[in-house]
Amino acid sequence: MLTVNRYKCCYCGACVGVCPTISLELVDTWLEISEECKECGICTKICPVGALESRHEV
Amino acid sequence: MKFNVVVVGAGPGGSMAAKTAAEAGLDVVMLEKRQEIGDPIRCAEGVGKRDLCDIVKPDPQWIAAEVKGFRVYAPNGTSLVMSEDKGGAEVGYVLERKIFDRALAMNAASAGAKVMVKTRALGLLHKDGVPCGVSAMRMGEPIQIEAPLIIGADGVESKVGRWAGIDTTLKPKDIHCCAQFLVQDSSIDDEYCEFFFGNELAPGGYVWAFPKGEKLANVGIGVQGSKSGSGEPIRLLKKFMKSRFPNGKVVEMVAGGDPSSGVIESATADGVMLVGDAAHQTDPLTGGGILNAMKAGIIAGEVTVKAVSAGNFRKAGLKEYENRWRADLGKHIARSYEYKEFFVKLRDNDFNQLFSSLKNEDISNVDLRGVLRVLFKLNPKLLWELRHLVV
């Protein structure tokens, strides 16, 4: 599951720009993650401040 | 609500489009999803003086600092100075974007455009398969805005294009991941914009320090997305701060993604024109996007006026926008993209060689292209790939 650390996120929208499934939306300071997210991990590598994490449940 | 055109996004591109269309007497509405226009910034705030003045008469309040030129550092610390009038589009003024963006939006409003903040576009409305407006959320209330033309000036996170079938998703190699501190430090050079290169410093990008007056500067970093990693830009920026401004006080921090994809395949669709970062109209080499967005916004506004009077909002009817932005900024963006694709491959030793080759050259009165020509003459082997751009 893709999680956003809201204490870190600087709400810059870089993740939204690279998301291939249009699953992210930035609403002011709030990053929304929709169910279409395939956890491809691109956004986690792009985030300038390291606020996104893909956690795979075992 | 019915309008001739709805502009999504109130940055410099959107505001210029809205102003241009409103001045011609059209019913214009501009939506901004944030509650405040221009804040937080995502930008180093540098613009070319002459180019800005060509577009709009600057209010002194918009300008945080005026610089004499720029200084570029090679990985080994060697530096090179160029004067402002030779520097090209990204240096001259360092803006106060929070004031600047708001002023441009107010200009659009004064020209007659309706501005709606805290209003987020959710999708396109369609009639007979053709876009005819946007659905939006305003202060938590759903609204519908009817307009035969939609200008997507919705930035790096643009949705308008993707809703209209234009793939604007950025590949990691075509986005620069940025972080920036507003730094107060007694060692800041108030008169020069500084650029620092090096693959350890900023892989596939560079570090900048743009003065904002009174020992204050935007100190930031852009790292090529494909060479970055989670949190890498902010980590590298902190490292740079430690070595360059160890006593610097950080009074603000921002992050951002900067499109560096080069010329987009299409910036129009039926009923839709994309402007600025949404259309990847950022300069891929420098990252500068303000003036390009403003120029594209003006063209989009002018084409809107023509489309309304012709009653043709199909992609073919918007061809003039496509032709004009490509002939104007598109040419420079394409060239810069080739430079970018080359420069991201350079090793630190290559950078050092290029800088040291200029040691005995007088380049104080040469412009950027001239410097490249001199560099090519002195380092033909290293720069061979760029020969078609230099001559």
Chai-1 contact restraints between the chains, C-beta under 6 A:
chainA,res_idxA,chainB,res_idxB,connection_type,confidence,min_distance_angstrom,max_distance_angstrom,comment,restraint_id
A,C10,B,A255,contact,1.0,0.0,6.0,A-B,restraint_1
A,C12,B,R42,contact,1.0,0.0,6.0,A-B,restraint_2
A,C12,B,A255,contact,1.0,0.0,6.0,A-B,restraint_3
A,C12,B,G256,contact,1.0,0.0,6.0,A-B,restraint_4
A,G13,B,V156,contact,1.0,0.0,6.0,A-B,restraint_5
A,G13,B,E157,contact,1.0,0.0,6.0,A-B,restraint_6
A,A14,B,C177,contact,1.0,0.0,6.0,A-B,restraint_7
A,A14,B,G257,contact,1.0,0.0,6.0,A-B,restraint_8
A,V16,B,E157,contact,1.0,0.0,6.0,A-B,restraint_9
A,G17,B,V156,contact,1.0,0.0,6.0,A-B,restraint_10
A,G17,B,E157,contact,1.0,0.0,6.0,A-B,restraint_11
A,G17,B,L170,contact,1.0,0.0,6.0,A-B,restraint_12
A,G17,B,G257,contact,1.0,0.0,6.0,A-B,restraint_13
A,V18,B,L170,contact,1.0,0.0,6.0,A-B,restraint_14
A,V18,B,I175,contact,1.0,0.0,6.0,A-B,restraint_15
A,P20,B,T169,contact,1.0,0.0,6.0,A-B,restraint_16
A,I22,B,R162,contact,1.0,0.0,6.0,A-B,restraint_17
A,L26,B,E157,contact,1.0,0.0,6.0,A-B,restraint_18
A,D28,B,R34,contact,1.0,0.0,6.0,A-B,restraint_19
A,T44,B,S230,contact,1.0,0.0,6.0,A-B,restraint_20
A,K45,B,G229,contact,1.0,0.0,6.0,A-B,restraint_21
A,K45,B,S230,contact,1.0,0.0,6.0,A-B,restraint_22
A,I46,B,C177,contact,1.0,0.0,6.0,A-B,restraint_23
A,I46,B,G225,contact,1.0,0.0,6.0,A-B,restraint_24
A,C47,B,S230,contact,1.0,0.0,6.0,A-B,restraint_25
A,P48,B,C177,contact,1.0,0.0,6.0,A-B,restraint_26
A,P48,B,C178,contact,1.0,0.0,6.0,A-B,restraint_27
A,P48,B,A179,contact,1.0,0.0,6.0,A-B,restraint_28
A,P48,B,P233,contact,1.0,0.0,6.0,A-B,restraint_29
A,P48,B,I234,contact,1.0,0.0,6.0,A-B,restraint_30
A,P48,B,A255,contact,1.0,0.0,6.0,A-B,restraint_31
A,V49,B,G231,contact,1.0,0.0,6.0,A-B,restraint_32
A,V49,B,I234,contact,1.0,0.0,6.0,A-B,restraint_33
A,V49,B,A255,contact,1.0,0.0,6.0,A-B,restraint_34
A,G50,B,S230,contact,1.0,0.0,6.0,A-B,restraint_35
A,G50,B,G231,contact,1.0,0.0,6.0,A-B,restraint_36
